Structures are given as C-alpha cells and as structure tokens.
Amino acid sequence: GFKDLESGPLAIKRTNLNGVVSQSELNLDFISYDDEEVLMHFGSTLSRKRNDQGIEDLLFRLKLDDLILNKKPWTIPNDNSVAYGDNLITFNNFKLSNESQSVELRSDLTGVDKDHVALLLNNFRLQALLSLLNPDEKLASGSLNGELVLEDVFGKMGFTADLNIQDLNVFEVPLGVLTLDADSGSGDLYTMNMTLKGDDVDMELAGDYRVDPVAAQI
C-alpha cells in the first residue's frame, strides 16, 4: 500500500491491498481512505475450478462484506463470479447495486452472436469510482446510463455502445449531456457517433472503426 499519491489533479490517499493464500485460494482485500473514513473497500477471492467442459477456469468473486464505493454501501449477489478459461470470459450474477444505481457485467446478452463482455449501467454516478482518484475535488460528475458491449475480445475485437451521461461536469464545469452510439455495420466495420450538448457546448464527432487483429483502423 501507500500513504498518498499525488500527480496533477490526482490525489489518492492512504490505500492498501493485502493478499493471503489459504487452501489454494487467494484472498484479496482492497481499502482506500479519505483521512480516517473508508472511501472504498472490497474483498475478493481468486481460485481455479473445472467447468462443465472439464476446462480449468480462473474464478474471481467479490465478497459481500463491507462493499463500499464513495463511502456508500453497495450490494452484489452471493453467487457472483467471473470465470476465465480457454479465451472465454463468463459472468454470473455480477451486478453491483446501491439504491437506484447499478453496474453489471454480462456475457449472455440476447441478440449478440459473438462472444462478448457487456457493461450495463443504470443511474451510475461517476463519483462512485472517480472519488478514489481525488476524494476532495470532483474530477468529473454525472449520471451514466446505457450499455457498452465488447465483441470477440480475444480476436478481432469491436464494440457497440448506447451510452449517455446526464449533467456531465468536468472539474465542476457544466458541459451538458454526452452521448455515445456505436453499431456494427457490414463485416468488421463499426460506425460511431458521439455528441456533447449543453448551454455553452455543441459538439458532434462521427466516424468508422474497422477491427483488425494487429491494429484497428479509425
């Protein structure tokens, strides 16, 4: 761990990461403070387990006890897990919640043919994570909704997105609403459109993204 880490606008305070191996399982504990108050905390386990196909997966689980983001308690199902094996990532009940906020990772979305990793967000406040980087100043704030889907992660990776951030502020400067849309077109071609609209901002970016196993073409 470290006592503090500062660089420009970043000011991470006392943070510790501890790990203990017990019965072939690695137990991890991460905790970060804002002075004496717990800012962020989560415990997790890392182990190996054979799946139904006989493949040995690396299995990650978050613990339920004292799951804290931005000084607030969060919950996650007891049977949550992330499994990695044979170039495949699968999620089970990996959904973190706090009142109306939620963030979820899935690998079984309907309508997506390729192997994928999907991030689903509902009323997720940016400060829940960004407070770790500076608990005294708001680097960015806003409410994030929508989904981001990474396709064929271990091959020719592409992505689709339908995201928006309401009431986006950066360094407490109001910017408005940020939206990001990305869709798969024909073959390996993806189209993207990003807009930022507010009282003093009106910006739009559009383009194409062609996936390539060596270097993506934008």
Disulfide bonds with the S-S distance in Angstrom:
none
